[in-house]
Amino acid sequence: MKKKGMILFSTFLMLAAAAVGGTLAYFTNTDAAKKTFTVGSVAIELYEHKVEKKTDASGHAIWEYVLNGDSKIEVIENRYDGIYPGAVLPKDPTIRNTGENPAYVRMKVTLSNAVAWKESVVSHDLSSIFGGHDETKWTRAAVIENRDEDTITYVYNYNGILAESAETGALFTSINIPTLFDNAEMSAIGGNGGEFTMNISAEAIQATGFNSAGDAFAALTQQQSNPVPA
C-alpha cells in the first residue's frame, strides 16, 4: 500500500517601493493576521483558490475547488491530507496589483525536505511537479538551496510590468505528486512529521526607475542584504 502524507501550502507577501532613478527605499508596514506587507503606493495581494477533499467513484481521494455560486473562493492557505503517488493537487497562486502604480512582481516557492525531494526525482527537474506553469508569463530567475534548513526555493519573475488592478494569472495550476513514488520516497518527503510544506511569497517593486524586472529585483535583493539604518 502506498504511504499517504500531508502537505501544507501557505502564501506570504512582501512589497518594496523604489524612487525614480533606481534608489531603493525599503520600508514596510505589517499586518500579521494576513501575513501581508504594504509600502506607500505599491500594494499587491497574493492569493489562491480554496480546495476541498472529495472521493471519486473508485474511492480515491481527489481535491476540487470550492465554489460560491459560480465563483471560486480566494484564500491564502490550503492544506492537503492523505496525499498519495499520482495525486493532482489544485493550486493556483496569483498576484493582484492593488496599488496605484505599475510594478514588477515575482514569486518565491520554497519546498521543505529538499534533499529527499531531489533524491526522489533525481532524473527530473524538481520544478516539474508544478503543473500548468506558463513559461511565456514567468521566467525562473534563481534556484536557492538552504542546506541548514533543508529547503529549496524557486524564484520566478513575472515577464513584464503588472499594471494597476491587473493580475498575473497563476504561476502554476497544480502540484503533481509523481506516480512512481514508493513508500520510502513518500516517507522521506514527509519528514519526521509525515508532512511537507510549500511556502510561496510574493514581492513587488515599483516599475518606475528600472528597465527590467531583473534590474528591479537585483536592487531589491541588494537592499534586503544591506538595509537602510533606522
N, C-alpha and C positions, 0 to 999 in steps of 0.2 A: 504494500500500500504506500502510495506517495505521501510524504510528510507535508502537512499543511503549516502555514505560518501566518503571521500578521504583518501588515505594513501600515505605517502612519505617514501620510503626506501632509505637509503644512507649508504655508506661504508667509513670507515676510516682505516688508517694503523698506526701501531706503531711497532717499532723494537727495540731490545736491543741486545747487544753483551756481551759475558761472556768470561773471560780469563780461561785458563786451571787451574783446581783446584777449580773452583766454585766462585772465587771472581768476583763480578758483576761490570761491567763498563757500565754506562748508560749515553751515550752522543748521542745527536741526531742532525740531520740537518733537516730542514723543508721546504717542497715545498707546500706553502699554496694553490696554484691553484689546485694541485692534491690531497691535503689532505694526503700526504704520508710522512713518516719519514724514513731516511736511516741511517745506522750505519755501518761504516767500511765495512767488507766483508759480513755482514749479510744484506740481502735485500729480500723483498717479494713484491708481488703485490696481492691486494685483488680486485676481480672483480666479476661481474655477467653479464648476457647477456640481451641486450636491448629487451624490450617488447613493444607492441603497442595494443591499444584497438580496437576491432572489434565488429561486431554484428553477432550473429548466425542466423540460419534460423527462429528461433522463436522470433527474435527481442531482445534477451538478450545480454547484454554486455559480451564479453569474452576477454581474453588477450592472445596474442600469441607472440612467439619470432620473432624478425625481422631478416631476412636473407640477407646476401650479397653473392649472388650466393648460394652456399650450406653451407656457414659458418654463424654462429651466430656472432653478433657484441658485443664486450666487452664494458661495461660501468661501472661507479661507482655509478650510481643512477638510480632508476626508480620511476615514480610517477603514481599512480593508482587513477582515479577519477570515481565516480559513482559506488563504490563497494556496494554489497548487500549480504544478508544472502545466504550462499551456494556458493559464488564466490570462484573460484580457481585462485589464482594469481601466475603465474610462477615466481620463484625467486630461483637462484642457486648460492649463494655466495661461492667463491672458492679462495683458496690461491695458489699462484705460487711462488716457490723459485727461485728468480733471482740472488741470491748471489753466493759466491764462496765456501760456506761451508754448510754442512748438518745442519738442525735447527729443534728445537721443535717449533711448532706453535699452536696457539689457536685462537678462535673467541669468541667475546662477542656480544650478541644480546640483545639490550635494547629496551623495549616497553614503550611508553608513556601511560598515563591514566591507570596506573596499577591497581588501586583499582576497576575501572569499569570493566576492563578485568577479574579480578579474581572473581568478583561477578557474571559476566555473564556466566562464565564457572566453576561455583563453584563445580560441580560434576566431573570435569576433571582437569588434569594437564594442565596448560595454554600452555605448550610447545607442546601439542597435535595439535595445529594449524600448526605446522611445518610438512608439508607433505614430504615424501620421505627421512626422516632422517635415516642415516645409522649408527646404533649403533656399528657395527663392526669396523668402522673407527673413530668414535668420542665418547668421554666419557664426560658426563656432570659433571663438576668439582665443580660448585657452582651456587647458585641462590642468587642474591643480590637485596634486596629491598631498595629503597630510598624513604622514606615517604615524605620528604621535596619537592622532585621534582616529586613525584608520578610516579616513574618508577620502572620497574623490569628488571634485567639483568640476562641472562643465559650465563654461561661461559662453553665453550666446548673445551677440549683439544683434539688435533689430536693424535690418537693412533700410536705411533712410531715416527720415525725420517723422516723428509722430505728432501730428497736428493736434490742436486743441479739440477736445471732445472725441477724438478718434481712438480706435482700439487696434491692437496689433494683430488680433487673431491668435489662436492657440499656438504655443511653442511646439506642442505635440498633442495628440488626441487620446493616447492610451499608453499604459505601461504593459508590455507583453512579457510575461514570465516564460522563459524558454521551455519548450515542450520536453526537451531531453534531460532536464534536471532530474537527478535521482534523490533519494532520501538524504544522502550525505551532503549533497550540494544545497538542498533546501535547508538543512540544519545549519550549514555553515553561513549562508547569507542571513539567516535569522539570528545568529549570535547566541549568546547565553540566555537571553530573554525570549528567544523564539520570535523575534520581530526585527524588522529593519526600518529605517526612516529615510524619507526623501524630503529634504527641505529645499524650498525654492524661494529665492529672494529676487526682488526687482529693484533696479536702480535707474534713476533718471537724472539727466543734466540738461540745463537749458541749452538749446541748439545755437543760440546767438554767440558768435565769437569763435566757433570751431568749424573746420572744413569737413570733418567726418566724424563718425561715431568713434573710430579708433583714436583720433586726436582727443576727443572729449573725454573718453574713459581713461586714456593714459594720464590726462591731467587729474582726473578724479582719483585714480589709484595713487598718484604721487601725493596728492593732498591727504589721502587717508593714511599714508605712510608717514607723512610729516605734517600733522595737524597744526593749524594756526593757534598759538597760545591764547588762552582766555584773557 
